[in-house]
Amino acid sequence: MKKRNMTIGFFARPDNIKARLWEAKIRRFLAKKYSWVRIVEKKPRVLIVLGGDGTILEAARKYQNGGPVILGLNLGRVGFLASCRNPKKFLGSIDAVLKGKHRIAKRMMLASHVIRRGKTIFSASSLNDVAIQNPLGIVELEVSIEGHAFQYVRGTGLLVSTATGSTAYNLSAHGPIVMPDIKCFIITELLDHNIPTPSIVVKRNREIVLKILDFRTRGLLSITKTGERADVLLVSDSDLVCALKKGDTVIVSRSPRLVKFAEIEKGYFFKSLQEKFAFR
């Protein structure tokens, strides 16, 4: 990357002590070796994220408007989204990015909107997935694309993920692993009581419409931020939550924004799979 106007920001969760120690170490490293780099809090060109995949997801949503290149340094367990998982190589990864010895991988995000009585009451952007869930009961759903209702689910719920999210909740729900540079949606049912339906991979330019047909109203759950009672939830990247009601429609489409990740190693995704699943 060019020296002119090079700015770097940091993102970590406040309670992550290890991340704060690493941030201090990296700041000293930059001051000594790259004195021309400016460290900023807003609109950095490179965002160093210190933490696990959950922290990287949070950073991607928070900085999606600024479009920085995300350099994820894994301090969590899995690290599928991280640019570097080995702490011994953290400083070398920063070297590589500042010297332009990296490639930028652009990942698709999805946008979800909850429509109730003709009005949008909730919107979210997700890098991994959006899920409709009834954790303590059954929800009946209709899935449509281009006006064609092709799937009915009567179970715990339904998941729509991106290729990036295929190794997250989608994988736990026995959905397929998709290479992260493929821009698509993956529809995976969650514990359907009907005859099991395989996951469906959908082209990125399609709009997915999910209708909440029915569920038993008991108010067993409570949303912490609002105190609202709920049974069926829309969950975006395991974080943003909206209580759903009968008759609601959830529309899922491609977000106009892409998230940029710094990739240091060739074949990094396949190496991640090999380490995770002990492929031989």
BALOBA-1460 file (C-alpha; in Angstrom, 3 decimals):
// residues 280
<rec num="1" residu="m" x="0.000" y="0.000" z="0.000"/>
<rec num="2" residu="k" x="1.121" y="3.552" z="-0.681"/>
<rec num="3" residu="k" x="2.547" y="5.540" z="2.173"/>
<rec num="4" residu="r" x="0.446" y="8.600" z="1.489"/>
<rec num="5" residu="n" x="-2.672" y="8.795" z="3.664"/>
<rec num="6" residu="m" x="-2.093" y="5.349" z="5.151"/>
<rec num="7" residu="t" x="-4.311" y="5.062" z="8.215"/>
<rec num="8" residu="i" x="-4.823" y="2.098" z="10.525"/>
<rec num="9" residu="g" x="-7.528" y="1.484" z="13.096"/>
<rec num="10" residu="f" x="-8.001" y="-1.145" z="15.788"/>
<rec num="11" residu="f" x="-11.109" y="-3.037" z="16.821"/>
<rec num="12" residu="a" x="-11.503" y="-5.419" z="19.764"/>
<rec num="13" residu="r" x="-14.024" y="-6.127" z="22.450"/>
<rec num="14" residu="p" x="-13.402" y="-4.017" z="25.577"/>
<rec num="15" residu="d" x="-13.179" y="-7.030" z="27.891"/>
<rec num="16" residu="n" x="-10.529" y="-8.849" z="25.821"/>
<rec num="17" residu="i" x="-7.350" y="-8.262" z="27.816"/>
<rec num="18" residu="k" x="-5.199" y="-10.262" z="25.387"/>
<rec num="19" residu="a" x="-6.379" y="-8.041" z="22.532"/>
<rec num="20" residu="r" x="-5.425" y="-4.883" z="24.408"/>
<rec num="21" residu="l" x="-1.940" y="-6.248" z="25.070"/>
<rec num="22" residu="w" x="-1.548" y="-7.084" z="21.390"/>
<rec num="23" residu="e" x="-2.795" y="-3.659" z="20.356"/>
<rec num="24" residu="a" x="-0.129" y="-1.999" z="22.520"/>
<rec num="25" residu="k" x="2.529" y="-4.272" z="21.022"/>
<rec num="26" residu="i" x="1.412" y="-3.514" z="17.470"/>
<rec num="27" residu="r" x="1.342" y="0.229" z="18.148"/>
<rec num="28" residu="r" x="4.968" y="0.059" z="19.299"/>
<rec num="29" residu="f" x="5.867" y="-1.999" z="16.230"/>
<rec num="30" residu="l" x="4.265" y="0.532" z="13.892"/>
<rec num="31" residu="a" x="5.859" y="3.515" z="15.623"/>
<rec num="32" residu="k" x="9.292" y="1.936" z="15.257"/>
<rec num="33" residu="k" x="9.077" y="0.514" z="11.745"/>
<rec num="34" residu="y" x="6.303" y="2.462" z="10.003"/>
<rec num="35" residu="s" x="6.398" y="5.952" z="11.465"/>
<rec num="36" residu="w" x="4.488" y="7.284" z="8.433"/>
<rec num="37" residu="v" x="1.388" y="5.308" z="9.376"/>
<rec num="38" residu="r" x="-1.320" y="7.250" z="11.194"/>
<rec num="39" residu="i" x="-3.502" y="5.467" z="13.735"/>
<rec num="40" residu="v" x="-7.095" y="6.708" z="13.643"/>
<rec num="41" residu="e" x="-10.426" y="5.828" z="15.200"/>
<rec num="42" residu="k" x="-12.649" y="6.742" z="12.261"/>
<rec num="43" residu="k" x="-12.502" y="5.682" z="8.605"/>
<rec num="44" residu="p" x="-9.188" y="3.758" z="8.596"/>
<rec num="45" residu="r" x="-7.892" y="2.284" z="5.347"/>
<rec num="46" residu="v" x="-6.845" y="-0.858" z="7.217"/>
<rec num="47" residu="l" x="-8.740" y="-2.144" z="10.251"/>
<rec num="48" residu="i" x="-6.831" y="-4.537" z="12.505"/>
<rec num="49" residu="v" x="-9.334" y="-6.726" z="14.325"/>
<rec num="50" residu="l" x="-8.071" y="-8.560" z="17.393"/>
<rec num="51" residu="g" x="-10.330" y="-11.395" z="18.499"/>
<rec num="52" residu="g" x="-12.319" y="-14.338" z="17.234"/>
<rec num="53" residu="d" x="-14.801" y="-14.704" z="14.392"/>
<rec num="54" residu="g" x="-17.554" y="-13.050" z="16.435"/>
<rec num="55" residu="t" x="-15.430" y="-9.939" z="16.879"/>
<rec num="56" residu="i" x="-14.659" y="-9.850" z="13.157"/>
<rec num="57" residu="l" x="-18.376" y="-10.087" z="12.345"/>
<rec num="58" residu="e" x="-19.070" y="-7.188" z="14.693"/>
<rec num="59" residu="a" x="-16.309" y="-5.109" z="13.105"/>
<rec num="60" residu="a" x="-17.562" y="-5.875" z="9.581"/>
<rec num="61" residu="r" x="-21.037" y="-4.569" z="10.438"/>
<rec num="62" residu="k" x="-19.766" y="-1.511" z="12.304"/>
<rec num="63" residu="y" x="-17.372" y="-0.409" z="9.545"/>
<rec num="64" residu="q" x="-19.374" y="-1.519" z="6.499"/>
<rec num="65" residu="n" x="-19.968" y="2.076" z="5.369"/>
<rec num="66" residu="g" x="-16.284" y="3.044" z="5.466"/>
<rec num="67" residu="g" x="-15.090" y="-0.009" z="3.577"/>
<rec num="68" residu="p" x="-11.673" y="-0.582" z="5.211"/>
<rec num="69" residu="v" x="-9.557" y="-3.634" z="4.469"/>
<rec num="70" residu="i" x="-10.015" y="-5.921" z="7.467"/>
<rec num="71" residu="l" x="-6.924" y="-7.657" z="8.799"/>
<rec num="72" residu="g" x="-8.236" y="-10.194" z="11.299"/>
<rec num="73" residu="l" x="-5.731" y="-11.496" z="13.853"/>
<rec num="74" residu="n" x="-7.292" y="-14.484" z="15.542"/>
<rec num="75" residu="l" x="-7.379" y="-14.594" z="19.327"/>
<rec num="76" residu="g" x="-10.408" y="-16.886" z="19.419"/>
<rec num="77" residu="r" x="-10.955" y="-20.585" z="18.765"/>
<rec num="78" residu="v" x="-11.911" y="-21.141" z="15.130"/>
<rec num="79" residu="g" x="-10.618" y="-18.190" z="13.135"/>
<rec num="80" residu="f" x="-12.260" y="-18.957" z="9.769"/>
<rec num="81" residu="l" x="-12.612" y="-15.227" z="9.125"/>
<rec num="82" residu="a" x="-9.142" y="-14.272" z="10.351"/>
<rec num="83" residu="s" x="-6.314" y="-13.266" z="8.024"/>
<rec num="84" residu="c" x="-3.816" y="-14.839" z="10.418"/>
<rec num="85" residu="r" x="-4.400" y="-17.423" z="13.151"/>
<rec num="86" residu="n" x="-0.869" y="-17.819" z="14.511"/>
<rec num="87" residu="p" x="0.144" y="-15.040" z="16.967"/>
<rec num="88" residu="k" x="3.790" y="-15.614" z="16.029"/>
<rec num="89" residu="k" x="2.928" y="-14.348" z="12.533"/>
<rec num="90" residu="f" x="0.798" y="-11.339" z="13.534"/>
<rec num="91" residu="l" x="3.523" y="-8.732" z="12.995"/>
<rec num="92" residu="g" x="4.618" y="-10.429" z="9.775"/>
<rec num="93" residu="s" x="1.033" y="-10.195" z="8.514"/>
<rec num="94" residu="i" x="0.979" y="-6.469" z="9.193"/>
<rec num="95" residu="d" x="4.306" y="-6.200" z="7.350"/>
<rec num="96" residu="a" x="2.818" y="-8.005" z="4.360"/>
<rec num="97" residu="v" x="-0.213" y="-5.701" z="4.181"/>
<rec num="98" residu="l" x="1.802" y="-2.494" z="4.501"/>
<rec num="99" residu="k" x="4.206" y="-3.701" z="1.808"/>
<rec num="100" residu="g" x="1.356" y="-4.688" z="-0.500"/>
<rec num="101" residu="k" x="2.153" y="-8.403" z="-0.313"/>
<rec num="102" residu="h" x="-1.435" y="-9.482" z="0.083"/>
<rec num="103" residu="r" x="-4.638" y="-9.822" z="-1.900"/>
<rec num="104" residu="i" x="-8.020" y="-8.347" z="-1.091"/>
<rec num="105" residu="a" x="-10.941" y="-10.750" z="-0.912"/>
<rec num="106" residu="k" x="-14.360" y="-9.132" z="-1.279"/>
<rec num="107" residu="r" x="-17.111" y="-10.940" z="0.602"/>
<rec num="108" residu="m" x="-20.836" y="-10.526" z="0.008"/>
<rec num="109" residu="m" x="-23.162" y="-9.406" z="2.780"/>
<rec num="110" residu="l" x="-26.884" y="-10.057" z="2.928"/>
<rec num="111" residu="a" x="-29.636" y="-7.605" z="3.856"/>
<rec num="112" residu="s" x="-32.768" y="-8.651" z="5.727"/>
<rec num="113" residu="h" x="-35.973" y="-6.689" z="6.250"/>
<rec num="114" residu="v" x="-38.981" y="-7.568" z="8.413"/>
<rec num="115" residu="i" x="-42.289" y="-6.414" z="6.904"/>
<rec num="116" residu="r" x="-45.325" y="-6.165" z="9.180"/>
<rec num="117" residu="r" x="-48.674" y="-4.893" z="7.844"/>
<rec num="118" residu="g" x="-46.906" y="-3.360" z="4.859"/>
<rec num="119" residu="k" x="-44.258" y="-1.493" z="6.865"/>
<rec num="120" residu="t" x="-40.578" y="-2.289" z="7.405"/>
<rec num="121" residu="i" x="-40.072" y="-2.606" z="11.166"/>
<rec num="122" residu="f" x="-36.534" y="-4.020" z="11.239"/>
<rec num="123" residu="s" x="-33.503" y="-4.118" z="8.937"/>
<rec num="124" residu="a" x="-30.059" y="-5.652" z="9.326"/>
<rec num="125" residu="s" x="-26.916" y="-6.452" z="7.365"/>
<rec num="126" residu="s" x="-25.185" y="-9.782" z="7.927"/>
<rec num="127" residu="l" x="-21.853" y="-11.152" z="6.823"/>
<rec num="128" residu="n" x="-22.554" y="-14.729" z="7.926"/>
<rec num="129" residu="d" x="-26.274" y="-15.399" z="8.124"/>
<rec num="130" residu="v" x="-29.771" y="-14.541" z="9.225"/>
<rec num="131" residu="a" x="-31.947" y="-17.091" z="11.010"/>
<rec num="132" residu="i" x="-35.613" y="-17.418" z="11.883"/>
<rec num="133" residu="q" x="-35.809" y="-19.461" z="15.073"/>
<rec num="134" residu="n" x="-38.310" y="-20.734" z="17.601"/>
<rec num="135" residu="p" x="-35.841" y="-22.143" z="20.155"/>
<rec num="136" residu="l" x="-38.548" y="-23.557" z="22.455"/>
<rec num="137" residu="g" x="-41.167" y="-24.665" z="19.971"/>
<rec num="138" residu="i" x="-42.298" y="-25.016" z="16.374"/>
<rec num="139" residu="v" x="-42.688" y="-22.376" z="13.673"/>
<rec num="140" residu="e" x="-44.323" y="-22.864" z="10.278"/>
<rec num="141" residu="l" x="-42.669" y="-21.023" z="7.391"/>
<rec num="142" residu="e" x="-43.121" y="-20.589" z="3.660"/>
<rec num="143" residu="v" x="-40.083" y="-19.977" z="1.455"/>
<rec num="144" residu="s" x="-40.519" y="-18.237" z="-1.917"/>
<rec num="145" residu="i" x="-38.236" y="-17.028" z="-4.695"/>
<rec num="146" residu="e" x="-39.544" y="-14.944" z="-7.605"/>
<rec num="147" residu="g" x="-43.114" y="-15.557" z="-6.465"/>
<rec num="148" residu="h" x="-42.733" y="-19.340" z="-6.371"/>
<rec num="149" residu="a" x="-43.375" y="-20.956" z="-2.989"/>
<rec num="150" residu="f" x="-41.172" y="-24.043" z="-3.085"/>
<rec num="151" residu="q" x="-40.533" y="-24.976" z="0.521"/>
<rec num="152" residu="y" x="-42.594" y="-25.269" z="3.698"/>
<rec num="153" residu="v" x="-40.865" y="-25.724" z="7.010"/>
<rec num="154" residu="r" x="-42.470" y="-26.879" z="10.223"/>
<rec num="155" residu="g" x="-39.661" y="-27.020" z="12.736"/>
<rec num="156" residu="t" x="-37.231" y="-24.927" z="14.746"/>
<rec num="157" residu="g" x="-36.755" y="-22.505" z="11.876"/>
<rec num="158" residu="l" x="-34.716" y="-21.645" z="8.810"/>
<rec num="159" residu="l" x="-31.276" y="-20.230" z="8.061"/>
<rec num="160" residu="v" x="-30.123" y="-18.133" z="5.107"/>
<rec num="161" residu="s" x="-26.347" y="-17.798" z="4.973"/>
<rec num="162" residu="t" x="-23.688" y="-16.392" z="2.681"/>
<rec num="163" residu="a" x="-20.757" y="-18.447" z="1.425"/>
<rec num="164" residu="t" x="-18.680" y="-16.808" z="4.163"/>
<rec num="165" residu="g" x="-21.188" y="-18.075" z="6.719"/>
<rec num="166" residu="s" x="-21.267" y="-21.585" z="5.283"/>
<rec num="167" residu="t" x="-18.644" y="-22.691" z="7.833"/>
<rec num="168" residu="a" x="-20.595" y="-21.211" z="10.764"/>
<rec num="169" residu="y" x="-24.171" y="-22.023" z="11.868"/>
<rec num="170" residu="n" x="-24.919" y="-23.433" z="8.415"/>
<rec num="171" residu="l" x="-22.273" y="-26.101" z="8.907"/>
<rec num="172" residu="s" x="-23.665" y="-27.018" z="12.341"/>
<rec num="173" residu="a" x="-27.064" y="-27.442" z="10.670"/>
<rec num="174" residu="h" x="-25.458" y="-29.856" z="8.155"/>
<rec num="175" residu="g" x="-25.487" y="-27.357" z="5.300"/>
<rec num="176" residu="p" x="-22.790" y="-27.412" z="2.593"/>
<rec num="177" residu="i" x="-19.400" y="-25.708" z="2.787"/>
<rec num="178" residu="v" x="-19.111" y="-23.146" z="-0.015"/>
<rec num="179" residu="m" x="-15.914" y="-21.361" z="-1.021"/>
<rec num="180" residu="p" x="-16.101" y="-17.805" z="0.377"/>
<rec num="181" residu="d" x="-15.440" y="-16.088" z="-2.974"/>
<rec num="182" residu="i" x="-18.684" y="-17.515" z="-4.403"/>
<rec num="183" residu="k" x="-21.412" y="-14.907" z="-4.051"/>
<rec num="184" residu="c" x="-24.591" y="-16.800" z="-3.224"/>
<rec num="185" residu="f" x="-27.179" y="-17.634" z="-0.567"/>
<rec num="186" residu="i" x="-27.578" y="-20.988" z="1.163"/>
<rec num="187" residu="i" x="-31.043" y="-21.892" z="2.497"/>
<rec num="188" residu="t" x="-30.917" y="-24.507" z="5.246"/>
<rec num="189" residu="e" x="-33.869" y="-25.703" z="7.294"/>
<rec num="190" residu="l" x="-33.491" y="-26.108" z="11.054"/>
<rec num="191" residu="l" x="-34.895" y="-29.336" z="12.536"/>
<rec num="192" residu="d" x="-37.827" y="-29.599" z="10.125"/>
<rec num="193" residu="h" x="-40.522" y="-32.055" z="11.257"/>
<rec num="194" residu="n" x="-41.533" y="-32.626" z="7.642"/>
<rec num="195" residu="i" x="-39.538" y="-34.821" z="5.267"/>
<rec num="196" residu="p" x="-35.990" y="-33.365" z="5.423"/>
<rec num="197" residu="t" x="-35.142" y="-31.034" z="2.536"/>
<rec num="198" residu="p" x="-31.513" y="-30.607" z="1.407"/>
<rec num="199" residu="s" x="-29.965" y="-27.155" z="1.560"/>
<rec num="200" residu="i" x="-30.514" y="-25.022" z="-1.520"/>
<rec num="201" residu="v" x="-27.826" y="-22.764" z="-3.013"/>
<rec num="202" residu="v" x="-29.355" y="-19.646" z="-4.569"/>
<rec num="203" residu="k" x="-27.789" y="-17.149" z="-6.981"/>
<rec num="204" residu="r" x="-26.912" y="-13.797" z="-5.402"/>
<rec num="205" residu="n" x="-29.327" y="-11.708" z="-7.490"/>
<rec num="206" residu="r" x="-32.428" y="-13.533" z="-6.234"/>
<rec num="207" residu="e" x="-34.714" y="-12.220" z="-3.487"/>
<rec num="208" residu="i" x="-35.777" y="-14.738" z="-0.855"/>
<rec num="209" residu="v" x="-39.170" y="-14.203" z="0.809"/>
<rec num="210" residu="l" x="-39.915" y="-15.956" z="4.099"/>
<rec num="211" residu="k" x="-43.455" y="-15.855" z="5.512"/>
<rec num="212" residu="i" x="-44.251" y="-16.608" z="9.148"/>
<rec num="213" residu="l" x="-47.371" y="-18.749" z="8.817"/>
<rec num="214" residu="d" x="-48.000" y="-19.964" z="12.341"/>
<rec num="215" residu="f" x="-46.596" y="-20.765" z="15.777"/>
<rec num="216" residu="r" x="-47.934" y="-21.195" z="19.298"/>
<rec num="217" residu="t" x="-47.929" y="-17.850" z="21.123"/>
<rec num="218" residu="r" x="-46.619" y="-18.285" z="24.674"/>
<rec num="219" residu="g" x="-44.166" y="-15.414" z="25.207"/>
<rec num="220" residu="l" x="-41.497" y="-17.684" z="26.665"/>
<rec num="221" residu="l" x="-38.572" y="-15.467" z="25.632"/>
<rec num="222" residu="s" x="-37.660" y="-11.884" z="26.453"/>
<rec num="223" residu="i" x="-35.470" y="-9.565" z="24.362"/>
<rec num="224" residu="t" x="-32.987" y="-7.950" z="26.740"/>
<rec num="225" residu="k" x="-32.764" y="-4.543" z="25.057"/>
<rec num="226" residu="t" x="-36.506" y="-3.935" z="24.795"/>
<rec num="227" residu="g" x="-38.072" y="-6.317" z="27.316"/>
<rec num="228" residu="e" x="-40.428" y="-7.495" z="24.549"/>
<rec num="229" residu="r" x="-41.872" y="-10.982" z="24.990"/>
<rec num="230" residu="a" x="-41.296" y="-13.330" z="22.058"/>
<rec num="231" residu="d" x="-41.386" y="-16.890" z="20.766"/>
<rec num="232" residu="v" x="-40.012" y="-16.611" z="17.216"/>
<rec num="233" residu="l" x="-36.913" y="-14.519" z="16.552"/>
<rec num="234" residu="l" x="-35.033" y="-13.142" z="13.583"/>
<rec num="235" residu="v" x="-31.326" y="-13.321" z="14.463"/>
<rec num="236" residu="s" x="-28.679" y="-11.587" z="12.345"/>
<rec num="237" residu="d" x="-25.097" y="-12.878" z="12.718"/>
<rec num="238" residu="s" x="-26.045" y="-14.304" z="16.143"/>
<rec num="239" residu="d" x="-26.314" y="-10.758" z="17.460"/>
<rec num="240" residu="l" x="-29.065" y="-8.414" z="16.230"/>
<rec num="241" residu="v" x="-32.490" y="-9.738" z="17.241"/>
<rec num="242" residu="c" x="-36.078" y="-8.942" z="16.258"/>
<rec num="243" residu="a" x="-39.234" y="-10.570" z="17.663"/>
<rec num="244" residu="l" x="-41.449" y="-11.941" z="14.888"/>
<rec num="245" residu="k" x="-45.233" y="-12.283" z="14.805"/>
<rec num="246" residu="k" x="-47.649" y="-14.374" z="12.777"/>
<rec num="247" residu="g" x="-48.093" y="-12.897" z="9.322"/>
<rec num="248" residu="d" x="-44.676" y="-11.186" z="9.246"/>
<rec num="249" residu="t" x="-42.633" y="-11.414" z="6.062"/>
<rec num="250" residu="v" x="-38.835" y="-11.496" z="6.041"/>
<rec num="251" residu="i" x="-37.154" y="-10.454" z="2.805"/>
<rec num="252" residu="v" x="-33.524" y="-11.480" z="2.305"/>
<rec num="253" residu="s" x="-31.436" y="-10.070" z="-0.534"/>
<rec num="254" residu="r" x="-27.880" y="-9.186" z="-1.423"/>
<rec num="255" residu="s" x="-26.537" y="-6.122" z="0.354"/>
<rec num="256" residu="p" x="-25.008" y="-3.464" z="-1.918"/>
<rec num="257" residu="r" x="-21.963" y="-3.453" z="0.354"/>
<rec num="258" residu="l" x="-18.991" y="-5.817" z="0.214"/>
<rec num="259" residu="v" x="-16.582" y="-6.513" z="3.057"/>
<rec num="260" residu="k" x="-12.892" y="-6.483" z="2.143"/>
<rec num="261" residu="f" x="-10.542" y="-8.928" z="3.854"/>
<rec num="262" residu="a" x="-6.762" y="-9.020" z="3.609"/>
<rec num="263" residu="e" x="-5.514" y="-12.478" z="2.593"/>
<rec num="264" residu="i" x="-1.852" y="-13.177" z="3.257"/>
<rec num="265" residu="e" x="-1.438" y="-16.874" z="2.433"/>
<rec num="266" residu="k" x="-2.420" y="-18.618" z="-0.780"/>
<rec num="267" residu="g" x="-4.953" y="-21.372" z="-0.242"/>
<rec num="268" residu="y" x="-5.792" y="-19.985" z="3.198"/>
<rec num="269" residu="f" x="-9.390" y="-21.254" z="3.096"/>
<rec num="270" residu="f" x="-8.327" y="-24.818" z="2.313"/>
<rec num="271" residu="k" x="-5.691" y="-24.705" z="5.032"/>
<rec num="272" residu="s" x="-8.409" y="-23.603" z="7.444"/>
<rec num="273" residu="l" x="-10.566" y="-26.574" z="6.457"/>
<rec num="274" residu="q" x="-7.648" y="-28.937" z="6.834"/>
<rec num="275" residu="e" x="-6.866" y="-27.668" z="10.318"/>
<rec num="276" residu="k" x="-10.520" y="-27.645" z="11.404"/>
<rec num="277" residu="f" x="-11.519" y="-31.071" z="10.118"/>
<rec num="278" residu="a" x="-8.144" y="-32.817" z="10.023"/>
<rec num="279" residu="f" x="-8.519" y="-33.539" z="6.295"/>
<rec num="280" residu="r" x="-5.792" y="-35.777" z="4.898"/>
